[in-house]
Structures are given as structure tokens and as C-alpha cells.
Amino acid sequence: MTGMKQSSLNLWPIGNCQVNGLIDDAAGLVWGCVPRVDGDPVFCALLSGDRQDRGVWRIELEGQVSARQEYERNTPILVTTLEAEDGSSVEIRDFCPRYERSGRMYRPIAYIRIVRPLTGSPRMRVLLKPMRNYGAEVAETTNGTNHVRYLVGSQAMRLTTDAPVGYVMAGQAFRVETDMHFFVGPDEPFAGNVASEVRQMEELTRKYWQSWVRGLATPYEWQDAVIRCAITLKLCQHEETGAIVAALTTSIPEAPGSERNWDYRYCWIRDAYYTVQALNRLGALDVLEKYLAYLRNIVDSSKSGNIQPLYSVMGEGELDETTAPHLAGYRGMGPVRRGNAAYRQTQHDCYGQVVLPTAQAFFDKRLLRMADDADFASLEQVGDLAWKMHDQPDAGLWEFRTREEVHTYSAVMSWAACDRLANIAHKLGHDEKCLFWRERADAIRTRIEQDAWTENAGSGHFKASFESDYLDASLLQLVELRFLQPEDPRFLSTFEQLEKELRRGDHMLRYAAEDDFGMPETAFNICTFWMIEALHFVGRDEEARNLFKTMLSHRTSSGLLSEDCDFQNGELWGNFPQTYSLVGVINCAALLSDSWDTVR
């Protein structure tokens, strides 16, 4: 096989809001978990170090010399063209089926690949080696005339195909003379002719996604970038419950050899808030509605409104962190982590991030289910904790593991929770409740202005925490959260100090202080997008547009971003695709784009 190469983040996501897969730049399915995004990575070559012949589904030509890839317009259907040195070529179409059937959404635990000969007499080899138990062993196989059965844990998956099964199982090259169809899905007989059924699935999946995109209210400029980010954000939602994961992967290090390797296949209340906020600006109400249902279940099952920073996509609270010893890690940079100990942390910003998206449900008449007095009563329990904890130490949004302080961002989120509850009470006609929550919001504001502000030689700025004098990029959110107006001298002076301390050329660090793992080595992409937004707010639009274009240039060939960027050479690091970063693209495009009126 010629596919033994160093892993990279030049990956192409496919999915159907039940399962996802990442295809590398040579048409290898190198990451995919079943039965859902936080499940066992049966395709795990991305994290297998130099053992990329296992945990992979690779299709390649004999004498292959090139691969060209693109998404079919406005869909997550990936089209890869492979060419061999003799000029022969094939086209591979990858997708996970998603469309309405029998009155409900059909989104099986399934991956589909269609291979079509284009030129010459191509000879193709298929390597399909799913793993089980986080890379511990190759899945056991049995086969029939037109299928192969793989035992991948407590369940089995079945490959149904019209390609020669014996060649597929042996990894033996064979000539491609007609279209071939591969369906890896549930271990059950495949109904109907595989070729006609798979082609129909492709057509219905294409129509679903193109219709979904057609309903988006995109900005005039950078439409392709926004659409690709929106589709990918939707793929990060587990539709069964409405949860939105922070990324599709685990343990891609934030910087080379840093051991800042975290499992992001869970729903962070904070990350999901930013995701639904961005998609709502595009009019993608289906994602918001499903997420609000997820939040209602979280609030209902919480103890007196107490909210964890993150949950599983099924709403489970215990996400014990372990390592997977049989996986070497991305480029051999372990450990590979399963679970995330941050669920045990105290992060008080999460109360605001429950209230803020839920508040829309009391005002938006487009929603199928608008919130009512009973929802307000439940939300008030969350608000009570925001009030109680607004001046108490926590790990903060950057999830420090060894220290706690009263973080300004958390306090501002608590203020936002009380502020929005006052707005909701006013909308519902509860005047006394409105006054009650307004007084609480005002009290928190006073405390923040007193304890988070510092004066130095006549020039002041907000601090990252009440106790310390350091800065972090979350202070850029003071305008977005409506705590300050862009023209407020306090925001202008804070932004000036942030640029001096945290800006590194075209990038913005989260913070420049040493943390649990030493000094930060890469820039957090969302912080750079926050800086771009702030530049727009203070009237530096040309600079903002130039920086935005620079950030777009860092995207992978698939048009996406991971969590972090090396601010010296521009290489992407961190889990992929990162919802935070895609949110940044959408929000900045909306802020900076010319109006549609300019072309009407």
C-alpha cells in the first residue's frame, strides 16, 4: 500500500448527525466512531501513529500519483478523483445517508462509498480494516457472497457491496470496469439492489442538504466559506438528543508534543451556545430548536439548577478521563484520551450560556415550541445559581486544572443570565420578577466594575479575574455580551492592552501566562476571530477585513479550521473541525460583508 504517510489535518468531514467520518487527502477514511460521535473509533488511523494500515478504509489505485477533492456544492458529499501514472482514473463519492423517509429522518449508522471508473483501465485496491476497543484489536470478520461482517464491539457492522468480496477481504488489486458500491452499516440484510438503493440514497441526501442550505440567510461576501462552516456545524449536532459536540475528534494536540490532548467529542454548554448563536444568525432554527430541547432535559435533570460545563451527547454527566494505550496518537504524540475530566470542574459561565440561548425561545415566534411560564420557572433556578456564584472562584472558560479564581468572563456571564431573565420576565408580564432580576443584574455589574477594573498610571483596563492583574482574550466578549458598548472608553483601553500583551502578528493568544502545561505555544483561533470583531467594533474595518482574509487562508482544503494555529508558521493544531473556529468564520463574515443591497 502507498498510503503510509504522516497524518495531517487536511481532512474532509462527512456525516449525517448520527455518525461522522473524516476522509484524508488520499481518500482514506481515517476517523469515524460508532454508534455515535463519542463511541468507539472503529476507524482510528488518524491516531495510530505509523500504523495507518489499521483502523482505516482506504481505496487506492495501482500506481496512484494524485488525488483531487471537492465537496459537491452545498452538501457534505465528498468527490475524490484518483489518477494513476498510466493515466487511468476513478471517482470516489463519500457520504453518510440523511433524508426523510416514512415521516422521519433516516440517518443510519452507515458510511457509503461509490467508485466510478473515469479513464483508462484502473486497477483498484481496497483496504478495509476497522478496529475495536480504541485500537486494541482488528475487528473479527466473517463473509458471505456479497457482504462482510465486522464485529466492532458489542455490535457488528456489515459491508454490502457489488465489488468482488474476496478481493476486498484480501486487499488484492483488481480491475475497475464498472461502478462499484459499498455500504457499511448495521449488521442486517441489505434490502434491494445495492447499486440502485445506494444511488437513490445519494440523490435524496443531496436534495436534503441543498434544500437545507437554501434556507440559510448568508452574507453577500464569503458565501462559500459560511455555507461550508454551517454544514459542518450541523454535522456536529447529535440529532437524536440535540447535543452539539465541540469537535469530531479526540487528542489532536494543541501544540506539538505538548500533551494538551483532550477529548472534544462532548457537548460543552459554552461551545454549543456560541454554535447556536452563529447558526441562528443564518436562520438555521432547526439546530437551535433541537439544542433547546437538549438544554431543557439538562435543566430538568440537574440538581437545583446546578449545571456542569459539559455532558455526553446523551446528557450523561460522568465522563471519566482515561487513556487509550493501543493508539500512539496524532503523529505519535500521545496520549490519546477518552472522556474529559473537565466535567468535574466548576465553571460558572455555564449558567449564562444556558439562559442566553433559551431566552430566544420566549421571543421568537418562528419556533415550533415557544417557551412559557413553566420554562421560566426552571430557568430561574439556573439564574439563582448564576447570582449565587457570580463572585465565587472557578476554573474559568479556559479550564485551568490546578487553580481557581473569580474570572471576569464568568461573572459577566452571570450578569448576562440575570439581565436576560429580567427581559424574559418583562415579556411575560411579570413586573415584580423583572425588577427582581434587574436588581440582581445591576448588583453583579457593580461588583464587576469595582473588582475587575484596574487603573495603571491613568490608563485602566478590565482584568481576567478579580484577584490577578493578567489579561485574557475573553475580555473581548464584553461588547458581544452587551456588558459594554463598543465606544465605551473602558472597552477601548482594555482592547488596547489586550493587543499589546496577547497579539502575536495576525493572531491572538488566549492568555500569555504560564498554565498547568507551561507557556502557550499556539494561538486559539476563536480568540483571533474575537480580535477581528473588536477591530470592526472600534472602526478599524480595513484591518479587520485583512486579518479575516488571512484567517481564511489558514483553512484546510475542505474549507475548515481546527482549534489552534501556530502563530509563527500558520500550521493548524488541536481537534478538528472545531466548532468555535467555524463560528468565528460565520460571525466575522456577517459583520464585515458588504450588504446584498450593493448588488441589487
Phi, psi and omega in degrees: 000147180258008187272007182279094182219167181292137178297149174217172178266014174280074189241154183238108180288140165234163180170177180215020180073015170233309173231161178223159174218152175242123180259130180277182188281007174237025175072024176264128173282103190252354177209129176185131184247147175226150006273003178206182191299330180261019181273194181291126179285089180292332170252108190226017182302333179304328183247020183262012180063234181270006178263060183274010173269006179229151183066040186212154169233100186244135174241124181216160178264151169295131180072026183297134181238344182205159175217129176242138185225147172198154173277144168296138190309129174062031177216166168263027174274118185265134178244119179242131176250119178257137180232139178259168185294339178273004178092352177288154184205157175224161174245136177243131178244121184245134175194165170247128187294138177206117178188166179281135178210129179056038175080009177214169182279124176271112180216073186288166172283083191207147175235135181238136174228132177241127180248128180234126175290138181249308183221154174066208181236073185293143173246126190243147174236137179245125173246109180237100185229075176292153180247174176219157178056053176052053174079010184290325183203155176288139180298137175293148183230147165224163183214159172238198183294319184233019180210160173231134181254131181241123176271108187248033180130225180286351179228173178236154174238156185231131169268120172250130186206157171257009171277161179295114185298321181299318178296319181297313182295325181275350185066030185265139180291145177210161184280138179258107183247351180209168178300142178232142188235134182232124179234110174257113184207206182302151181280078179209155181304139180276120183280128175089180179285126188298322181295309183292322180294316181294321178295322177293319177301319179297314182296316180291324177294319177300314181296320179301308186291320180293327176291320179298314180296325181301334180273000181278141176264082185276153172291162183295312181274154175060036183298316182300318180296316181294316181297316180297319179294320181296315178301317183290322175299320178296323178297339180276001176265132173272101194297330182305321182247338184096356180296150178237121182276156181287328178198170182269354186238171171235146163068021166284117188296147178290337177205154184304126175065017187277343188063012171278066185247110186236154178269112185255017184273038182228171183262104171279128180301323181292308183298319181295324177302312181294326180294310182291330177298314181292315181292328177296325177296337177266356179086016181276073186290338181297322178293316179299313183299317180292321179293322178298324176296320177299315180297319180299322178292323177296314180296317181299323184270355181283160179268106179054037177087356181294125186241132174281162176293329183209159179217165172289169180294342176266006179084009179287140185268332183269115184233057186307137186267121176229176177244156179255097188293342183270358176249127184285336181104168179299119184054029180078010183263078177284184001278161171264120184257146175235123187090170182211115184293351179298344179296339179275348186287160171264116179225100189285348177293340185296335180293318176295326183282351168274316185291317189298310178290328181292330181303326182299328183295345178272347187241332190272108184282355176284338186293144177294323179235107175275151181285157184226191182300323179296321177294322178298319179298318177294319182293329178297329176297322176294318178298324178300320179288325175301317178294315183294325189255004188297335181243026179252149182296148173210179180281348179076171184291341178271002169058052174300136186263349185234005179208154177228144175215172172275099185278134184299318180301317179296319179295320179293323176295323176295318175301315181299322178300313181291322178299314181288328175296324175297319178297318180296315180300320178297317180298323181278355180081021179263083187298318180295319178295322178300313179297320181301311183284331177293320178296321177295316179299317180296322180294320178293319178301314180301317181295319179295314182295334179278315191258343181259356181259140178225145177249134177226109177052045177083355178240123184247169175197158172285147180259163178288335179214164180291327188272329188248167183254010181279169182244150168219162190291345179298339178295341176293345182275000182299328178281313181304323181276000177070020175285324177230157171270152183302328183275358180299125181304330180291324176289318181299317180288326177293317179298319179300317180290323178297318178298319181296320188266328189245345181283134176234088182066245181267011186231159178236128176282158170295312180199162182248007181270154178292139179239201184300336184244018180100201181279139177300140183248348181227163177267142178275118191302321181297329179293323176295319176295323175298321177296319178299317177300316181296321177301320176296316182299326183266010172090012180261060189293320182297318178295319179298315181296319180296317179294322178297317178297324177296317178296322178297329180291342179276352182297154174290175178300334179281358177085024187233173182226153171267197185282320192232162180219132174293116187284359176260316182244357176081006181288141180276141176221169179089169186299154191218146340287141185269122183300319177311310185294321179292325174301318180301318178299313182296312184295317181290322177299318180295322181289320192262345186293147167297156180286151173301336181297340182289343181245006181266000000 
